[in-house]
Amino acid sequence: MSFVTINSASIEVGDALKAELFTQVKDNFDNHETRINSLESTAKKIDIFKFLLLNGSSFSTATGLAYYRSEDTFTVTKSAIQIFEKGSLSGFLEIDIKKSTTNMDNASFTSIFTTKPKITYSTASDYDESSNQVLNSSMINISSGDYLRLDITIAPTGGVIPKLFITTYGE
Protein backbone atom coordinates (compact mmCIF):
# COMPACT_ATOMS: atom_id res chain seq x y z
CA MET A 1 0.00 0.00 0.00
CA SER A 2 1.39 3.39 -0.90
CA PHE A 3 0.15 6.95 -0.71
CA VAL A 4 -2.28 7.84 -3.51
CA THR A 5 -3.13 11.44 -4.36
CA ILE A 6 -6.87 12.15 -4.34
CA ASN A 7 -7.79 13.84 -7.61
CA SER A 8 -9.91 17.00 -7.64
CA ALA A 9 -12.74 15.37 -9.57
CA SER A 10 -13.39 12.97 -6.65
CA ILE A 11 -14.10 15.81 -4.22
CA GLU A 12 -16.03 18.36 -6.31
CA VAL A 13 -18.85 20.18 -4.50
CA GLY A 14 -22.23 18.65 -5.29
CA ASP A 15 -20.90 15.22 -6.32
CA ALA A 16 -22.01 12.20 -4.35
CA LEU A 17 -19.44 10.70 -2.00
CA LYS A 18 -18.33 7.22 -2.98
CA ALA A 19 -17.00 4.35 -0.89
CA GLU A 20 -13.84 4.35 -3.04
CA LEU A 21 -12.98 7.86 -1.80
CA PHE A 22 -13.29 6.84 1.85
CA THR A 23 -11.22 3.71 1.17
CA GLN A 24 -8.55 5.85 -0.46
CA VAL A 25 -8.49 8.27 2.50
CA LYS A 26 -8.28 5.36 4.97
CA ASP A 27 -5.47 3.72 2.96
CA ASN A 28 -3.56 7.02 2.90
CA PHE A 29 -3.87 7.36 6.70
CA ASP A 30 -2.74 3.75 7.15
CA ASN A 31 0.26 4.40 4.90
CA HIS A 32 1.07 7.58 6.81
CA GLU A 33 0.98 5.82 10.20
CA THR A 34 3.10 2.91 8.92
CA ARG A 35 5.79 5.35 7.75
CA ILE A 36 5.75 7.23 11.06
CA ASN A 37 6.09 3.99 13.05
CA SER A 38 8.97 2.89 10.84
CA LEU A 39 10.82 6.17 11.35
CA GLU A 40 10.23 6.12 15.10
CA SER A 41 11.63 2.64 15.47
CA THR A 42 14.81 3.44 13.55
CA ALA A 43 15.47 6.92 14.92
CA LYS A 44 15.02 6.51 18.65
CA LYS A 45 17.97 6.82 20.98
CA ILE A 46 18.33 4.22 23.67
CA ASP A 47 19.97 5.18 26.95
CA ILE A 48 21.93 2.13 28.02
CA PHE A 49 24.02 3.66 30.78
CA LYS A 50 23.40 7.31 31.64
CA PHE A 51 24.17 8.13 35.21
CA LEU A 52 26.19 10.22 37.55
CA LEU A 53 28.45 8.23 39.87
CA LEU A 54 28.71 10.15 43.13
CA ASN A 55 30.79 9.69 46.25
CA GLY A 56 33.47 7.76 44.49
CA SER A 57 35.92 5.56 46.22
CA SER A 58 39.50 4.47 45.89
CA PHE A 59 39.65 1.21 43.97
CA SER A 60 41.72 -0.15 41.13
CA THR A 61 38.87 -1.79 39.16
CA ALA A 62 35.11 -2.24 39.47
CA THR A 63 33.67 -5.24 37.65
CA GLY A 64 29.91 -5.29 37.20
CA LEU A 65 29.27 -1.70 38.28
CA ALA A 66 25.95 -1.81 36.36
CA TYR A 67 24.07 -4.24 34.14
CA TYR A 68 21.56 -3.71 31.33
CA ARG A 69 19.29 -6.25 29.65
CA SER A 70 18.09 -5.20 26.23
CA GLU A 71 14.40 -5.17 25.42
CA ASP A 72 15.02 -4.04 21.83
CA THR A 73 17.35 -4.65 18.93
CA PHE A 74 19.72 -1.71 18.40
CA THR A 75 23.31 -0.73 17.69
CA VAL A 76 25.60 0.88 20.29
CA THR A 77 26.72 4.24 18.87
CA LYS A 78 28.58 6.05 21.66
CA SER A 79 30.06 5.57 25.08
CA ALA A 80 31.97 8.13 27.12
CA ILE A 81 33.07 9.13 30.58
CA GLN A 82 33.19 12.68 31.85
CA ILE A 83 34.99 13.90 34.93
CA PHE A 84 34.09 16.97 36.89
CA GLU A 85 36.99 18.34 38.89
CA LYS A 86 40.32 16.71 38.15
CA GLY A 87 41.77 17.31 41.61
CA SER A 88 45.13 15.77 42.47
CA LEU A 89 44.47 12.40 40.82
CA SER A 90 46.96 10.89 38.41
CA GLY A 91 46.98 7.96 36.04
CA PHE A 92 43.97 6.96 33.98
CA LEU A 93 40.23 6.41 34.20
CA GLU A 94 38.96 3.80 31.74
CA ILE A 95 35.62 2.03 31.35
CA ASP A 96 34.58 -1.03 29.42
CA ILE A 97 31.16 -2.14 28.23
CA LYS A 98 30.93 -5.88 27.77
CA LYS A 99 28.23 -7.89 26.01
CA SER A 100 26.83 -11.35 26.70
CA THR A 101 24.28 -13.08 24.49
CA THR A 102 23.68 -15.89 26.98
CA ASN A 103 23.52 -14.86 30.64
CA MET A 104 25.02 -12.69 33.38
CA ASP A 105 27.90 -15.06 34.15
CA ASN A 106 31.04 -12.89 34.14
CA ALA A 107 32.87 -15.44 31.95
CA SER A 108 30.34 -14.96 29.12
CA PHE A 109 30.99 -11.21 28.56
CA THR A 110 33.11 -9.76 25.74
CA SER A 111 34.12 -6.10 25.26
CA ILE A 112 32.29 -4.06 22.63
CA PHE A 113 35.40 -1.87 22.15
CA THR A 114 38.65 -2.16 20.32
CA THR A 115 39.71 1.03 22.17
CA LYS A 116 37.99 1.74 25.49
CA PRO A 117 36.92 5.24 26.61
CA LYS A 118 39.75 6.65 28.71
CA ILE A 119 40.75 9.89 30.40
CA THR A 120 44.43 10.59 31.06
CA TYR A 121 44.65 12.72 34.19
CA SER A 122 48.07 14.19 33.34
CA THR A 123 46.61 15.95 30.29
CA ALA A 124 42.98 16.25 31.43
CA SER A 125 41.28 19.40 32.60
CA ASP A 126 38.20 19.90 34.74
CA TYR A 127 35.00 18.72 33.02
CA ASP A 128 36.87 16.68 30.40
CA GLU A 129 35.08 13.99 28.40
CA SER A 130 36.68 10.97 26.76
CA SER A 131 36.62 10.97 22.97
CA ASN A 132 38.86 8.06 22.10
CA GLN A 133 36.36 5.17 22.04
CA VAL A 134 36.52 2.79 19.08
CA LEU A 135 33.63 0.35 18.86
CA ASN A 136 34.18 -3.22 17.69
CA SER A 137 31.81 -3.50 14.71
CA SER A 138 31.21 -7.21 15.33
CA MET A 139 30.05 -6.60 18.94
CA ILE A 140 27.88 -3.46 18.79
CA ASN A 141 24.71 -5.00 17.37
CA ILE A 142 22.55 -5.78 20.37
CA SER A 143 19.57 -8.13 20.20
CA SER A 144 16.59 -8.32 22.51
CA GLY A 145 17.66 -10.33 25.56
CA ASP A 146 21.38 -9.53 25.32
CA TYR A 147 23.15 -8.31 28.46
CA LEU A 148 25.57 -5.38 28.77
CA ARG A 149 27.85 -4.87 31.74
CA LEU A 150 29.68 -1.70 32.77
CA ASP A 151 33.15 -2.08 34.28
CA ILE A 152 35.74 0.46 35.40
CA THR A 153 38.90 -1.25 34.18
CA ILE A 154 41.46 1.36 35.26
CA ALA A 155 41.01 3.85 38.08
CA PRO A 156 43.25 6.85 38.80
CA THR A 157 45.57 6.96 41.79
CA GLY A 158 46.34 9.62 44.36
CA GLY A 159 43.02 9.83 46.15
CA VAL A 160 39.33 9.14 45.99
CA ILE A 161 37.64 9.33 42.60
CA PRO A 162 35.17 12.22 42.78
CA LYS A 163 31.90 12.20 40.86
CA LEU A 164 31.94 11.20 37.21
CA PHE A 165 29.32 10.88 34.48
CA ILE A 166 29.01 7.74 32.34
CA THR A 167 26.98 7.63 29.14
CA THR A 168 26.37 4.85 26.63
CA TYR A 169 23.80 5.19 23.84
CA GLY A 170 22.36 3.07 21.09
CA GLU A 171 20.06 3.62 18.13
Secondary structure as a PSIPRED ss2 file (coil, helix, strand):
# PSIPRED VFORMAT (PSIPRED V4.0)

   1 M C   1.000  0.000  0.000
   2 S C   1.000  0.000  0.000
   3 F C   1.000  0.000  0.000
   4 V C   1.000  0.000  0.000
   5 T C   1.000  0.000  0.000
   6 I C   1.000  0.000  0.000
   7 N C   1.000  0.000  0.000
   8 S H   0.000  1.000  0.000
   9 A H   0.000  1.000  0.000
  10 S H   0.000  1.000  0.000
  11 I H   0.000  1.000  0.000
  12 E C   1.000  0.000  0.000
  13 V C   1.000  0.000  0.000
  14 G C   1.000  0.000  0.000
  15 D C   1.000  0.000  0.000
  16 A C   1.000  0.000  0.000
  17 L C   1.000  0.000  0.000
  18 K C   1.000  0.000  0.000
  19 A H   0.000  1.000  0.000
  20 E H   0.000  1.000  0.000
  21 L H   0.000  1.000  0.000
  22 F H   0.000  1.000  0.000
  23 T H   0.000  1.000  0.000
  24 Q H   0.000  1.000  0.000
  25 V H   0.000  1.000  0.000
  26 K H   0.000  1.000  0.000
  27 D H   0.000  1.000  0.000
  28 N H   0.000  1.000  0.000
  29 F H   0.000  1.000  0.000
  30 D H   0.000  1.000  0.000
  31 N H   0.000  1.000  0.000
  32 H H   0.000  1.000  0.000
  33 E H   0.000  1.000  0.000
  34 T H   0.000  1.000  0.000
  35 R H   0.000  1.000  0.000
  36 I H   0.000  1.000  0.000
  37 N H   0.000  1.000  0.000
  38 S H   0.000  1.000  0.000
  39 L H   0.000  1.000  0.000
  40 E H   0.000  1.000  0.000
  41 S H   0.000  1.000  0.000
  42 T H   0.000  1.000  0.000
  43 A H   0.000  1.000  0.000
  44 K C   1.000  0.000  0.000
  45 K C   1.000  0.000  0.000
  46 I E   0.000  0.000  1.000
  47 D E   0.000  0.000  1.000
  48 I E   0.000  0.000  1.000
  49 F E   0.000  0.000  1.000
  50 K E   0.000  0.000  1.000
  51 F E   0.000  0.000  1.000
  52 L E   0.000  0.000  1.000
  53 L E   0.000  0.000  1.000
  54 L C   1.000  0.000  0.000
  55 N C   1.000  0.000  0.000
  56 G C   1.000  0.000  0.000
  57 S C   1.000  0.000  0.000
  58 S C   1.000  0.000  0.000
  59 F C   1.000  0.000  0.000
  60 S C   1.000  0.000  0.000
  61 T C   1.000  0.000  0.000
  62 A E   0.000  0.000  1.000
  63 T E   0.000  0.000  1.000
  64 G E   0.000  0.000  1.000
  65 L E   0.000  0.000  1.000
  66 A E   0.000  0.000  1.000
  67 Y E   0.000  0.000  1.000
  68 Y E   0.000  0.000  1.000
  69 R E   0.000  0.000  1.000
  70 S C   1.000  0.000  0.000
  71 E C   1.000  0.000  0.000
  72 D C   1.000  0.000  0.000
  73 T C   1.000  0.000  0.000
  74 F E   0.000  0.000  1.000
  75 T E   0.000  0.000  1.000
  76 V E   0.000  0.000  1.000
  77 T E   0.000  0.000  1.000
  78 K E   0.000  0.000  1.000
  79 S E   0.000  0.000  1.000
  80 A E   0.000  0.000  1.000
  81 I E   0.000  0.000  1.000
  82 Q E   0.000  0.000  1.000
  83 I E   0.000  0.000  1.000
  84 F C   1.000  0.000  0.000
  85 E C   1.000  0.000  0.000
  86 K C   1.000  0.000  0.000
  87 G C   1.000  0.000  0.000
  88 S C   1.000  0.000  0.000
  89 L C   1.000  0.000  0.000
  90 S E   0.000  0.000  1.000
  91 G C   1.000  0.000  0.000
  92 F E   0.000  0.000  1.000
  93 L E   0.000  0.000  1.000
  94 E E   0.000  0.000  1.000
  95 I E   0.000  0.000  1.000
  96 D E   0.000  0.000  1.000
  97 I E   0.000  0.000  1.000
  98 K E   0.000  0.000  1.000
  99 K E   0.000  0.000  1.000
 100 S E   0.000  0.000  1.000
 101 T C   1.000  0.000  0.000
 102 T C   1.000  0.000  0.000
 103 N C   1.000  0.000  0.000
 104 M C   1.000  0.000  0.000
 105 D C   1.000  0.000  0.000
 106 N H   0.000  1.000  0.000
 107 A H   0.000  1.000  0.000
 108 S H   0.000  1.000  0.000
 109 F C   1.000  0.000  0.000
 110 T E   0.000  0.000  1.000
 111 S E   0.000  0.000  1.000
 112 I C   1.000  0.000  0.000
 113 F E   0.000  0.000  1.000
 114 T E   0.000  0.000  1.000
 115 T E   0.000  0.000  1.000
 116 K C   1.000  0.000  0.000
 117 P C   1.000  0.000  0.000
 118 K E   0.000  0.000  1.000
 119 I E   0.000  0.000  1.000
 120 T E   0.000  0.000  1.000
 121 Y C   1.000  0.000  0.000
 122 S C   1.000  0.000  0.000
 123 T C   1.000  0.000  0.000
 124 A C   1.000  0.000  0.000
 125 S C   1.000  0.000  0.000
 126 D C   1.000  0.000  0.000
 127 Y C   1.000  0.000  0.000
 128 D C   1.000  0.000  0.000
 129 E E   0.000  0.000  1.000
 130 S C   1.000  0.000  0.000
 131 S C   1.000  0.000  0.000
 132 N C   1.000  0.000  0.000
 133 Q C   1.000  0.000  0.000
 134 V E   0.000  0.000  1.000
 135 L E   0.000  0.000  1.000
 136 N C   1.000  0.000  0.000
 137 S C   1.000  0.000  0.000
 138 S C   1.000  0.000  0.000
 139 M C   1.000  0.000  0.000
 140 I C   1.000  0.000  0.000
 141 N E   0.000  0.000  1.000
 142 I E   0.000  0.000  1.000
 143 S C   1.000  0.000  0.000
 144 S C   1.000  0.000  0.000
 145 G C   1.000  0.000  0.000
 146 D C   1.000  0.000  0.000
 147 Y E   0.000  0.000  1.000
 148 L E   0.000  0.000  1.000
 149 R E   0.000  0.000  1.000
 150 L E   0.000  0.000  1.000
 151 D E   0.000  0.000  1.000
 152 I E   0.000  0.000  1.000
 153 T E   0.000  0.000  1.000
 154 I E   0.000  0.000  1.000
 155 A C   1.000  0.000  0.000
 156 P C   1.000  0.000  0.000
 157 T E   0.000  0.000  1.000
 158 G C   1.000  0.000  0.000
 159 G C   1.000  0.000  0.000
 160 V C   1.000  0.000  0.000
 161 I C   1.000  0.000  0.000
 162 P C   1.000  0.000  0.000
 163 K C   1.000  0.000  0.000
 164 L E   0.000  0.000  1.000
 165 F E   0.000  0.000  1.000
 166 I E   0.000  0.000  1.000
 167 T E   0.000  0.000  1.000
 168 T E   0.000  0.000  1.000
 169 Y E   0.000  0.000  1.000
 170 G E   0.000  0.000  1.000
 171 E C   1.000  0.000  0.000
